Amino acid sequence: MNYFNDLISQALGNLPVNSIVLAQNITNPDVVGQMAKTWNHFVQTGQIWALLIGLVIGYIFRNLTKYG
């Protein structure tokens, strides 16, 4: 059993085996509904525009500062 604990600790970045969460209580299993609600909130608050503008400005900045 000690070999198994050492193997798990090495595989998980030297975390103690006691701190690994193997099970959780899921209170709302509607994952797709939560994703849709989050996306709608993202669009309604205007954050989508900030994302798109940031991507465009980042792309332009990358091309302007690219060497070669």
MDAnalysis code that builds the backbone (N, CA, C; Angstrom):
import MDAnalysis as mda
import numpy as np

u = mda.Universe.empty(204, n_residues=68, atom_resindex=np.repeat(np.arange(68), 3), trajectory=True)
u.add_TopologyAttr("name", ["N", "CA", "C"] * 68)
u.add_TopologyAttr("resid", np.arange(1, 69))
u.add_TopologyAttr("resname", ["MET", "ASN", "TYR", "PHE", "ASN", "ASP", "LEU", "ILE", "SER", "GLN", "ALA", "LEU", "GLY", "ASN", "LEU", "PRO", "VAL", "ASN", "SER", "ILE", "VAL", "LEU", "ALA", "GLN", "ASN", "ILE", "THR", "ASN", "PRO", "ASP", "VAL", "VAL", "GLY", "GLN", "MET", "ALA", "LYS", "THR", "TRP", "ASN", "HIS", "PHE", "VAL", "GLN", "THR", "GLY", "GLN", "ILE", "TRP", "ALA", "LEU", "LEU", "ILE", "GLY", "LEU", "VAL", "ILE", "GLY", "TYR", "ILE", "PHE", "ARG", "ASN", "LEU", "THR", "LYS", "TYR", "GLY"])
u.atoms.positions = np.array([
    [0.824, -1.197, 0.000],
    [0.000, 0.000, 0.000],
    [0.865, 1.257, 0.000],
    [2.001, 1.199, 0.641],
    [2.880, 2.349, 0.691],
    [3.415, 2.689, -0.704],
    [3.711, 1.674, -1.506],
    [4.180, 1.896, -2.871],
    [3.098, 2.614, -3.688],
    [1.843, 2.215, -3.503],
    [0.723, 2.840, -4.211],
    [0.590, 4.313, -3.832],
    [0.718, 4.648, -2.551],
    [0.645, 6.039, -2.105],
    [1.776, 6.871, -2.693],
    [2.979, 6.303, -2.740],
    [4.115, 7.017, -3.330],
    [3.904, 7.250, -4.813],
    [3.353, 6.268, -5.497],
    [3.099, 6.389, -6.925],
    [2.081, 7.490, -7.204],
    [1.014, 7.536, -6.414],
    [-0.003, 8.582, -6.587],
    [0.589, 9.950, -6.277],
    [1.383, 10.052, -5.224],
    [1.987, 11.330, -4.858],
    [2.897, 11.844, -5.965],
    [3.662, 10.975, -6.590],
    [4.533, 11.410, -7.673],
    [3.735, 11.801, -8.900],
    [2.669, 11.089, -9.176],
    [1.864, 11.378, -10.355],
    [1.100, 12.689, -10.215],
    [0.754, 13.071, -9.003],
    [-0.042, 14.272, -8.783],
    [0.773, 15.431, -8.233],
    [2.035, 15.452, -8.484],
    [2.859, 16.582, -8.088],
    [3.167, 16.620, -6.624],
    [3.396, 15.494, -6.024],
    [3.784, 15.378, -4.615],
    [2.740, 15.927, -3.654],
    [1.481, 15.869, -4.023],
    [0.424, 16.207, -3.092],
    [0.182, 15.025, -2.162],
    [-0.128, 15.279, -0.913],
    [-0.454, 14.151, -0.045],
    [-1.753, 13.486, -0.519],
    [-1.837, 12.186, -0.363],
    [-2.994, 11.436, -0.839],
    [-4.256, 11.861, -0.103],
    [-4.123, 12.326, 1.128],
    [-5.283, 12.724, 1.924],
    [-6.006, 13.924, 1.327],
    [-5.300, 14.768, 0.577],
    [-5.911, 15.983, 0.061],
    [-6.595, 15.792, -1.290],
    [-6.554, 14.597, -1.843],
    [-7.180, 14.337, -3.137],
    [-8.685, 14.173, -2.939],
    [-9.459, 14.927, -3.721],
    [-10.915, 14.831, -3.638],
    [-11.370, 13.803, -4.665],
    [-11.974, 12.740, -4.197],
    [-12.397, 11.676, -5.100],
    [-13.888, 11.729, -5.393],
    [-14.653, 12.415, -4.573],
    [-16.095, 12.479, -4.790],
    [-16.597, 13.837, -4.319],
    [-17.689, 14.272, -4.912],
    [-18.285, 15.545, -4.540],
    [-19.793, 15.406, -4.510],
    [-20.422, 16.312, -3.789],
    [-21.877, 16.417, -3.837],
    [-22.239, 17.371, -4.954],
    [-23.030, 16.933, -5.891],
    [-23.461, 17.778, -6.989],
    [-24.883, 18.224, -6.701],
    [-25.063, 19.534, -6.543],
    [-26.382, 20.045, -6.187],
    [-27.220, 20.390, -7.409],
    [-26.574, 20.779, -8.520],
    [-27.306, 21.131, -9.732],
    [-26.629, 20.460, -10.925],
    [-27.134, 19.304, -11.377],
    [-26.455, 18.576, -12.449],
    [-26.738, 19.098, -13.858],
    [-27.457, 20.203, -13.979],
    [-27.806, 20.742, -15.300],
    [-26.640, 21.558, -15.849],
    [-25.628, 20.883, -16.350],
    [-24.404, 21.552, -16.805],
    [-24.677, 22.395, -18.051],
    [-25.444, 21.854, -18.993],
    [-25.724, 22.590, -20.220],
    [-26.549, 23.842, -19.913],
    [-27.488, 23.738, -19.010],
    [-28.284, 24.903, -18.609],
    [-27.435, 25.969, -17.943],
    [-26.479, 25.549, -17.115],
    [-25.578, 26.500, -16.473],
    [-24.690, 27.183, -17.502],
    [-24.228, 26.435, -18.501],
    [-23.395, 27.029, -19.545],
    [-24.194, 28.036, -20.368],
    [-25.442, 27.715, -20.669],
    [-26.282, 28.636, -21.437],
    [-26.562, 29.906, -20.641],
    [-26.819, 29.752, -19.351],
    [-27.077, 30.917, -18.498],
    [-25.838, 31.807, -18.414],
    [-24.673, 31.188, -18.283],
    [-23.426, 31.948, -18.209],
    [-23.145, 32.670, -19.520],
    [-23.362, 31.991, -20.645],
    [-23.139, 32.611, -21.955],
    [-24.078, 33.790, -22.157],
    [-25.358, 33.636, -21.802],
    [-26.325, 34.730, -21.940],
    [-25.922, 35.932, -21.083],
    [-25.445, 35.675, -19.882],
    [-24.986, 36.765, -19.019],
    [-23.764, 37.447, -19.625],
    [-22.865, 36.658, -20.210],
    [-21.660, 37.175, -20.858],
    [-22.021, 38.110, -22.008],
    [-23.032, 37.732, -22.786],
    [-23.455, 38.546, -23.921],
    [-24.227, 39.773, -23.447],
    [-25.132, 39.615, -22.487],
    [-25.971, 40.723, -22.018],
    [-25.160, 41.821, -21.343],
    [-24.078, 41.461, -20.669],
    [-23.279, 42.469, -19.975],
    [-22.282, 43.171, -20.888],
    [-22.186, 42.736, -22.141],
    [-21.299, 43.389, -23.088],
    [-19.864, 42.913, -23.031],
    [-19.595, 41.882, -22.254],
    [-18.231, 41.379, -22.150],
    [-17.774, 40.732, -23.450],
    [-18.714, 40.295, -24.264],
    [-18.367, 39.692, -25.551],
    [-17.641, 40.702, -26.437],
    [-18.077, 41.973, -26.363],
    [-17.433, 43.017, -27.169],
    [-16.029, 43.286, -26.678],
    [-15.845, 43.272, -25.371],
    [-14.496, 43.464, -24.825],
    [-13.581, 42.324, -25.259],
    [-14.110, 41.105, -25.282],
    [-13.322, 39.961, -25.733],
    [-12.934, 40.107, -27.197],
    [-13.892, 40.442, -28.040],
    [-13.607, 40.567, -29.471],
    [-12.638, 41.706, -29.762],
    [-12.832, 42.852, -29.123],
    [-11.923, 43.984, -29.312],
    [-10.523, 43.626, -28.825],
    [-10.429, 42.942, -27.693],
    [-9.126, 42.527, -27.178],
    [-8.423, 41.556, -28.102],
    [-9.182, 40.638, -28.696],
    [-8.579, 39.704, -29.644],
    [-8.053, 40.425, -30.879],
    [-8.809, 41.378, -31.401],
    [-8.385, 42.115, -32.587],
    [-7.156, 42.957, -32.281],
    [-7.176, 43.686, -31.170],
    [-6.030, 44.519, -30.803],
    [-4.800, 43.652, -30.524],
    [-4.999, 42.517, -29.865],
    [-3.887, 41.610, -29.604],
    [-3.292, 41.045, -30.875],
    [-4.143, 40.711, -31.831],
    [-3.667, 40.193, -33.115],
    [-2.864, 41.251, -33.865],
    [-3.374, 42.479, -33.870],
    [-2.661, 43.572, -34.537],
    [-1.328, 43.830, -33.841],
    [-1.336, 43.869, -32.516],
    [-0.107, 44.118, -31.760],
    [0.914, 43.011, -32.000],
    [0.430, 41.772, -32.056],
    [1.337, 40.655, -32.322],
    [1.997, 40.798, -33.690],
    [1.222, 41.174, -34.672],
    [1.774, 41.309, -36.023],
    [2.720, 42.489, -36.125],
    [2.473, 43.564, -35.379],
    [3.353, 44.716, -35.424],
    [4.673, 44.456, -34.723],
    [4.680, 43.590, -33.719],
    [5.892, 43.365, -32.945],
    [6.596, 42.063, -33.328],
    [6.100, 41.359, -34.323],
    [6.702, 40.096, -34.746],
    [8.026, 40.365, -35.466],
    [9.031, 39.604, -35.094],
    [10.340, 39.767, -35.725],
    [10.463, 38.773, -36.879],
    [10.845, 39.265, -38.028],
    [11.109, 38.379, -39.145],
    [10.088, 38.448, -40.158],
])
